[in-house]
Amino acid sequence: MFTQIVPMPTESSHHSSTPTSTHTTTPLTAPAVALPIDKELVLKVIPMPADCNANGDIFGGWVMAQVDLAGSVVPARYVSGRMATVAVNQFIFKQAVRVGDILSFFAEITRIGNTSVTVQVEVYAERYHSQKNYVKVTEASLTYVAIDDMGRPRKIEKTQDTM
Ligand SMILES: CC(C)(COP(=O)(O)OP(=O)(O)OC[C@H]1O[C@@H](n2cnc3c(N)ncnc32)[C@H](O)[C@@H]1OP(=O)(O)O)[C@@H](O)C(=O)NCCC(=O)NCCS
């Protein structure tokens, strides 16, 4: 009986067949824009090849995770303790993100309720070969809820800042 031996893919052969290159995928056509002056810069991060999807662009779920973290920065100041993301009200991927882009996350509170804080997040990319030119790649609205030790909604204390 003949048994065909098929070599296991190695790390390098796997990589050579996986499109992780940043510069052969969706064309970059968006014009550069000005950064927002009414929002706070809360996070900067550079995506790596491990964050790619099958197209070779950055996986949307990775972007969502970064937006969730970035969105929580300003609410944390009002919540003073545990909080949980209760809703992603809106999420728009306006442009693809690439490996090596420098991503800047800007956030602004749009609503402070009894137990929740809603935030608008905008993400701008400086492309790998075009630093200092900003392209808006994502915008989103998320709501975070202050929670107690039992995970139940907790009232946000009213201060000068939250009224
Ligand atoms: C967050 C959680 C405690 C809220 O409990 P709940 O019983 O839904 O709470 P409530 O209905 O009393 O709503 C609490 C606040 O959330 C807001 N909220 C609830 N559902 C919402 C929705 N779909 N969209 C926007 N806001 C919402 C309410 O308006 C309220 O805000 P306010 O008090 O400022 O007006 C609960 O839903 C939960 O544990 N969810 C899982 C959280 C999680 O695992 N997140 C992912 C990891 S962080």
The ligand as a Gaussian input file, in Angstrom:
#p B3LYP/6-31G(d) Opt

LIG

0 1
 C      -24.596000      46.476000      31.798000
 C      -25.738000      45.821000      32.570000
 C      -25.351000      45.655000      34.028000
 C      -26.958000      46.749000      32.473000
 O      -28.006000      46.073000      33.064000
 P      -29.515000      46.411000      32.625000
 O      -30.436000      45.638000      33.490000
 O      -29.608000      46.293000      31.146000
 O      -29.618000      47.930000      33.062000
 P      -30.718000      48.995000      32.804000
 O      -31.798000      48.536000      31.879000
 O      -31.116000      49.497000      34.164000
 O      -29.901000      50.125000      32.036000
 C      -28.764000      50.713000      32.633000
 C      -28.298000      51.840000      31.768000
 O      -27.852000      51.299000      30.522000
 C      -28.550000      51.930000      29.454000
 N      -28.803000      50.910000      28.445000
 C      -29.324000      49.675000      28.631000
 N      -29.428000      49.044000      27.461000
 C      -28.960000      49.902000      26.517000
 C      -28.842000      49.844000      25.108000
 N      -29.209000      48.755000      24.410000
 N      -28.331000      50.897000      24.467000
 C      -27.949000      52.011000      25.142000
 N      -28.055000      52.140000      26.480000
 C      -28.573000      51.097000      27.164000
 C      -29.854000      52.410000      30.062000
 O      -30.390000      53.496000      29.318000
 C      -29.395000      52.839000      31.418000
 O      -28.757000      54.105000      31.373000
 P      -29.196000      55.345000      32.327000
 O      -29.377000      54.791000      33.731000
 O      -28.016000      56.274000      32.276000
 O      -30.421000      55.923000      31.751000
 C      -26.115000      44.414000      31.961000
 O      -26.814000      44.627000      30.747000
 C      -24.885000      43.576000      31.716000
 O      -24.278000      43.066000      32.644000
 N      -24.523000      43.397000      30.437000
 C      -23.309000      42.670000      30.078000
 C      -22.117000      43.653000      30.014000
 C      -20.922000      43.012000      29.367000
 O      -20.616000      41.851000      29.599000
 N      -20.238000      43.801000      28.512000
 C      -19.129000      43.313000      27.723000
 C      -17.838000      43.320000      28.477000
 S      -17.472000      44.827000      29.318000

